[in-house]
Amino acid sequence: MAILADAVTMGYLAASYLPLSPEIVEYTGVFGELLWIALHGGTGIIYVVLNNSVNEKLKLTLKKAVHFCRS
């Protein structure tokens, strides 16, 4: 996560301060947003996968939802 956070920071700094060609500037905002989504969404995914109590609760909730949809 730290590497991804550093990449997001460096991407925003590069877009702000470096003279970039118009072709690259056109996509820097999209690239920055994708990095931001990956950083903040990845934290939640890691939390759900690695935290056993949250993982078990999520599995139980999903099983109940599937059972509810089938009935």
Rosetta constraint file for C-alpha pairs under 8 A:
AtomPair CA 1 CA 5 HARMONIC 6.10 0.50
AtomPair CA 1 CA 39 HARMONIC 6.89 0.50
AtomPair CA 1 CA 42 HARMONIC 7.75 0.50
AtomPair CA 1 CA 43 HARMONIC 7.37 0.50
AtomPair CA 2 CA 6 HARMONIC 6.13 0.50
AtomPair CA 3 CA 7 HARMONIC 6.15 0.50
AtomPair CA 4 CA 8 HARMONIC 6.23 0.50
AtomPair CA 4 CA 35 HARMONIC 7.51 0.50
AtomPair CA 4 CA 38 HARMONIC 8.00 0.50
AtomPair CA 4 CA 39 HARMONIC 6.20 0.50
AtomPair CA 5 CA 9 HARMONIC 6.26 0.50
AtomPair CA 5 CA 39 HARMONIC 6.38 0.50
AtomPair CA 6 CA 10 HARMONIC 6.05 0.50
AtomPair CA 7 CA 11 HARMONIC 5.94 0.50
AtomPair CA 7 CA 35 HARMONIC 7.72 0.50
AtomPair CA 8 CA 12 HARMONIC 6.29 0.50
AtomPair CA 8 CA 32 HARMONIC 6.54 0.50
AtomPair CA 8 CA 35 HARMONIC 5.70 0.50
AtomPair CA 8 CA 36 HARMONIC 6.48 0.50
AtomPair CA 8 CA 39 HARMONIC 7.93 0.50
AtomPair CA 9 CA 13 HARMONIC 6.20 0.50
AtomPair CA 10 CA 14 HARMONIC 5.93 0.50
AtomPair CA 11 CA 15 HARMONIC 6.13 0.50
AtomPair CA 11 CA 28 HARMONIC 7.87 0.50
AtomPair CA 11 CA 32 HARMONIC 6.41 0.50
AtomPair CA 12 CA 16 HARMONIC 6.17 0.50
AtomPair CA 12 CA 32 HARMONIC 6.53 0.50
AtomPair CA 13 CA 17 HARMONIC 6.03 0.50
AtomPair CA 13 CA 18 HARMONIC 7.86 0.50
AtomPair CA 14 CA 18 HARMONIC 5.25 0.50
AtomPair CA 15 CA 20 HARMONIC 7.55 0.50
AtomPair CA 15 CA 25 HARMONIC 7.24 0.50
AtomPair CA 15 CA 28 HARMONIC 6.37 0.50
AtomPair CA 20 CA 24 HARMONIC 6.26 0.50
AtomPair CA 20 CA 25 HARMONIC 6.11 0.50
AtomPair CA 21 CA 25 HARMONIC 6.24 0.50
AtomPair CA 22 CA 26 HARMONIC 6.14 0.50
AtomPair CA 23 CA 27 HARMONIC 7.25 0.50
AtomPair CA 24 CA 28 HARMONIC 6.30 0.50
AtomPair CA 25 CA 29 HARMONIC 7.64 0.50
AtomPair CA 27 CA 31 HARMONIC 6.10 0.50
AtomPair CA 28 CA 32 HARMONIC 5.94 0.50
AtomPair CA 29 CA 33 HARMONIC 6.13 0.50
AtomPair CA 30 CA 34 HARMONIC 6.19 0.50
AtomPair CA 31 CA 35 HARMONIC 6.23 0.50
AtomPair CA 32 CA 36 HARMONIC 6.14 0.50
AtomPair CA 33 CA 37 HARMONIC 6.14 0.50
AtomPair CA 34 CA 38 HARMONIC 6.12 0.50
AtomPair CA 35 CA 39 HARMONIC 6.07 0.50
AtomPair CA 36 CA 40 HARMONIC 6.21 0.50
AtomPair CA 37 CA 41 HARMONIC 5.60 0.50
AtomPair CA 37 CA 42 HARMONIC 7.83 0.50
AtomPair CA 38 CA 42 HARMONIC 5.39 0.50
AtomPair CA 39 CA 43 HARMONIC 6.45 0.50
AtomPair CA 40 CA 44 HARMONIC 6.99 0.50
AtomPair CA 41 CA 45 HARMONIC 6.40 0.50
AtomPair CA 42 CA 46 HARMONIC 6.07 0.50
AtomPair CA 43 CA 47 HARMONIC 6.19 0.50
AtomPair CA 44 CA 48 HARMONIC 6.21 0.50
AtomPair CA 45 CA 49 HARMONIC 6.11 0.50
AtomPair CA 46 CA 50 HARMONIC 5.86 0.50
AtomPair CA 47 CA 51 HARMONIC 5.65 0.50
AtomPair CA 47 CA 54 HARMONIC 7.95 0.50
AtomPair CA 48 CA 52 HARMONIC 7.83 0.50
AtomPair CA 48 CA 54 HARMONIC 5.84 0.50
AtomPair CA 48 CA 55 HARMONIC 5.45 0.50
AtomPair CA 48 CA 58 HARMONIC 7.97 0.50
AtomPair CA 49 CA 55 HARMONIC 6.03 0.50
AtomPair CA 50 CA 55 HARMONIC 7.38 0.50
AtomPair CA 51 CA 55 HARMONIC 5.97 0.50
AtomPair CA 52 CA 56 HARMONIC 6.08 0.50
AtomPair CA 53 CA 57 HARMONIC 6.22 0.50
AtomPair CA 54 CA 58 HARMONIC 6.06 0.50
AtomPair CA 55 CA 59 HARMONIC 6.24 0.50
AtomPair CA 56 CA 60 HARMONIC 6.19 0.50
AtomPair CA 57 CA 61 HARMONIC 6.14 0.50
AtomPair CA 58 CA 62 HARMONIC 6.12 0.50
AtomPair CA 59 CA 63 HARMONIC 6.14 0.50
AtomPair CA 60 CA 64 HARMONIC 6.25 0.50
AtomPair CA 61 CA 65 HARMONIC 6.20 0.50
AtomPair CA 62 CA 66 HARMONIC 6.16 0.50
AtomPair CA 63 CA 67 HARMONIC 6.12 0.50
AtomPair CA 64 CA 68 HARMONIC 6.03 0.50
AtomPair CA 65 CA 69 HARMONIC 6.18 0.50
AtomPair CA 66 CA 70 HARMONIC 6.24 0.50
AtomPair CA 67 CA 71 HARMONIC 6.37 0.50
